[in-house]
Amino acid sequence: LGCFECCIKCLGGVPYASLVATILCFSGVALFCGCGHVALTGTVTILESHFSRVTSDHAMLTDVIQLMQYVIYGIASFFFLYGIILLAEGFYTTSAVKELHSEFKTTICGRCISGMFVFLTYILGVAWLGVFGFSAVPVFLFYNMWSTCATMRSPMANMTNIDSICVDVRQYGIIPWNATPGKACGSTLSDICNTNEFYLSYHLYIVACAGAGATVIALIHFLMILSANWAYLKDASQMHAYQDIKMKEERELQDITSRSKECLNSYT
C-alpha cells in the first residue's frame, strides 16, 4: 500500500497538459526541421538539373537555402530547450497548486517568470503562424507542377500539342528571368515529375507544413496552460497572504483577550 500510494502521489504531480503540449511541440518541430532540411536540398538539385544550369543564375538562391538550413538547426536546438523549460515550469506550478494549503509559498519571482513565459510563448506563436504560411508556399509550387504533369497524362485531356504545356519557375521569382532554360515543357516536365527528387521533396514539404501546423497548435496549447498556471500562482499567493493576515489578527485578538483577562483579574 505504501508503494502504491507513493506512485499515485507521483502521478498526481505530473502536469499532463504540459506533457502533451511538449510532445506535440517536439514532434512538430522535428517534422518541420527534418523534412524541411531534406526538401530544400532536393529543391536545389531539381533547379540545378532542369531549370538553371548556370551556377551564377541560382547562386543567390543557393545561399538563401543554405542560410535557411542553418536557421533550421537553430530552431530545432532552441525549441528542444524551450520545451524542456516549459515542462519544468509545469511541474513547478503543479507542485505549487498541490501544496496550496501547506507551508509551500509561491514567490514574486516565480509569478514573474510565469508571466514572462506567457508573453514569450505568445510571440513565438505569432511567429510560427508566419512560418506555417511560408511553409505552404513550396507545397503550392510543387502542387502546380504535379497537377500539370497529371493533366498531361490524363486520357480525357483534349490536347493538340503536349509540348505547349510548360511550367516556368521564373515567374515565381525563384530564379532570375535570364536563367536558362528557366522552364520545362511537355515530356521534359513529365520526366521531372517522375524523378525521385521531385516526388520526395513534394511529400516532404507537405509533412514539413503539417509539422509547422502542429507546432502552432502546441504553442497555443502552451499559451493556455501558462495563462492558467499564472492565474493559479496568483490565487495561491493571495490565499497565503490572506492566511497570514488571518493568523496575525487571531494572534492579536488572543493577546487582547489575555490582557483583558489579566486586567479584570487585577481589579477583582
Backbone hydrogen bonds, N-H to C=O, Kabsch-Sander energy under -0.5 kcal/mol:
donor,donor_aa,acceptor,acceptor_aa,energy
5,E,1,L,-2.8
6,C,2,G,-1.9
7,C,3,C,-2.3
8,I,4,F,-2.4
9,K,5,E,-2.2
10,C,6,C,-2.3
11,L,7,C,-2.7
12,G,8,I,-2.0
13,G,9,K,-0.8
13,G,10,C,-0.7
14,V,11,L,-1.2
16,Y,14,V,-1.6
19,L,15,P,-2.3
20,V,16,Y,-2.6
21,A,17,A,-2.2
22,T,18,S,-2.3
23,I,19,L,-2.3
24,L,20,V,-2.4
25,C,21,A,-2.4
26,F,22,T,-2.8
27,S,23,I,-2.4
28,G,24,L,-2.5
29,V,25,C,-2.6
30,A,26,F,-2.4
31,L,27,S,-2.4
32,F,28,G,-2.5
33,C,29,V,-2.9
34,G,30,A,-2.5
35,C,31,L,-1.9
36,G,31,L,-0.5
36,G,32,F,-1.9
37,H,33,C,-2.0
38,V,34,G,-1.8
39,A,35,C,-2.6
40,L,36,G,-2.2
41,T,37,H,-1.5
42,G,38,V,-2.1
43,T,39,A,-2.2
44,V,40,L,-2.0
45,T,41,T,-1.7
46,I,42,G,-2.2
47,L,43,T,-2.4
48,E,44,V,-2.5
49,S,45,T,-1.8
50,H,46,I,-2.1
51,F,46,I,-0.6
51,F,47,L,-1.5
52,S,47,L,-2.9
53,R,180,T,-1.9
55,T,53,R,-0.6
57,D,54,V,-1.1
58,H,54,V,-0.8
58,H,55,T,-0.6
62,T,58,H,-2.3
63,D,59,A,-2.1
64,V,60,M,-2.3
65,I,61,L,-2.4
66,Q,62,T,-2.3
67,L,63,D,-2.3
68,M,64,V,-2.4
69,Q,65,I,-2.0
70,Y,66,Q,-1.9
71,V,67,L,-2.2
72,I,68,M,-2.0
73,Y,69,Q,-1.6
74,G,70,Y,-1.9
75,I,71,V,-2.6
76,A,72,I,-2.5
77,S,73,Y,-2.1
78,F,74,G,-2.7
79,F,75,I,-2.5
80,F,76,A,-1.6
81,L,77,S,-1.8
82,Y,78,F,-2.9
83,G,79,F,-2.3
84,I,80,F,-1.3
85,I,81,L,-2.1
86,L,82,Y,-2.5
87,L,83,G,-2.0
88,A,84,I,-2.4
89,E,85,I,-2.3
90,G,86,L,-1.8
91,F,87,L,-2.0
92,Y,88,A,-2.3
93,T,89,E,-2.5
94,T,90,G,-2.4
95,S,91,F,-2.2
96,A,92,Y,-2.1
97,V,93,T,-2.3
98,K,94,T,-2.5
99,E,95,S,-1.8
100,L,97,V,-1.4
102,S,99,E,-1.4
104,F,99,E,-0.5
111,R,107,T,-1.6
112,C,108,I,-2.3
113,I,109,C,-2.4
114,S,110,G,-2.0
115,G,111,R,-2.3
116,M,112,C,-2.3
117,F,113,I,-2.2
118,V,114,S,-1.8
119,F,115,G,-2.0
120,L,116,M,-2.7
121,T,117,F,-2.6
122,Y,118,V,-1.8
123,I,119,F,-2.1
124,L,120,L,-2.5
125,G,121,T,-2.3
126,V,122,Y,-2.1
127,A,123,I,-2.3
128,W,124,L,-2.5
129,L,125,G,-1.4
130,G,126,V,-1.3
131,V,127,A,-1.9
132,F,128,W,-2.7
133,G,129,L,-2.0
134,F,130,G,-2.5
135,S,131,V,-2.6
136,A,132,F,-0.8
136,A,133,G,-0.5
137,V,134,F,-1.3
139,V,135,S,-0.7
140,F,136,A,-2.0
141,L,137,V,-2.1
142,F,138,P,-2.7
143,Y,139,V,-2.1
144,N,140,F,-1.9
145,M,141,L,-1.7
146,W,142,F,-2.7
147,S,143,Y,-2.8
148,T,144,N,-2.0
149,C,145,M,-2.2
150,A,146,W,-2.3
151,T,147,S,-1.9
152,M,148,T,-1.9
153,R,149,C,-1.6
154,S,150,A,-0.7
154,S,151,T,-0.6
157,A,154,S,-1.0
159,M,157,A,-1.1
164,S,161,N,-1.3
165,I,162,I,-1.3
166,C,164,S,-0.6
167,V,184,A,-2.3
169,V,167,V,-0.7
169,V,182,G,-1.2
170,R,182,G,-0.8
171,Q,168,D,-0.9
172,Y,169,V,-1.0
173,G,170,R,-1.3
174,I,169,V,-1.0
179,A,176,P,-1.5
182,G,51,F,-2.0
184,A,167,V,-1.9
186,G,162,I,-0.6
186,G,165,I,-2.3
188,T,185,C,-1.5
189,L,185,C,-0.8
190,S,186,G,-1.9
191,D,187,S,-2.4
192,I,188,T,-1.9
193,C,189,L,-2.1
194,N,190,S,-1.0
195,T,192,I,-1.4
199,Y,195,T,-2.1
200,L,196,N,-2.8
201,S,197,E,-2.4
202,Y,198,F,-2.6
203,H,199,Y,-1.7
204,L,200,L,-2.3
205,Y,201,S,-2.3
206,I,202,Y,-1.5
207,V,203,H,-2.2
208,A,204,L,-2.8
209,C,205,Y,-2.3
210,A,206,I,-2.2
211,G,207,V,-2.5
212,A,208,A,-2.2
213,G,209,C,-2.1
214,A,210,A,-2.4
215,T,211,G,-2.0
216,V,212,A,-2.0
217,I,213,G,-2.1
218,A,214,A,-2.4
219,L,215,T,-2.4
220,I,216,V,-2.2
221,H,217,I,-2.4
222,F,218,A,-2.7
223,L,219,L,-2.5
224,M,220,I,-2.1
225,I,221,H,-2.2
226,L,222,F,-3.1
227,S,223,L,-2.1
228,A,224,M,-2.2
229,N,225,I,-2.8
230,W,226,L,-2.5
231,A,227,S,-2.0
232,Y,228,A,-2.4
233,L,229,N,-2.7
234,K,230,W,-2.2
235,D,231,A,-2.5
236,A,232,Y,-2.6
237,S,233,L,-2.3
238,Q,234,K,-2.3
239,M,235,D,-2.4
240,H,236,A,-2.4
241,A,237,S,-2.3
242,Y,238,Q,-2.4
243,Q,239,M,-2.4
244,D,240,H,-2.4
245,I,241,A,-2.3
246,K,242,Y,-2.5
247,M,243,Q,-2.5
248,K,244,D,-2.3
249,E,245,I,-2.5
250,E,246,K,-2.4
251,R,247,M,-2.3
252,E,248,K,-2.7
253,L,249,E,-2.6
254,Q,250,E,-2.4
255,D,251,R,-2.6
256,I,252,E,-2.6
257,T,253,L,-2.5
258,S,254,Q,-2.6
259,R,255,D,-2.5
260,S,256,I,-2.3
261,K,257,T,-2.2
262,E,258,S,-2.0
263,C,259,R,-2.5
264,L,260,S,-2.5
265,N,261,K,-2.4
266,S,262,E,-2.1
267,Y,263,C,-2.1
268,T,264,L,-2.1
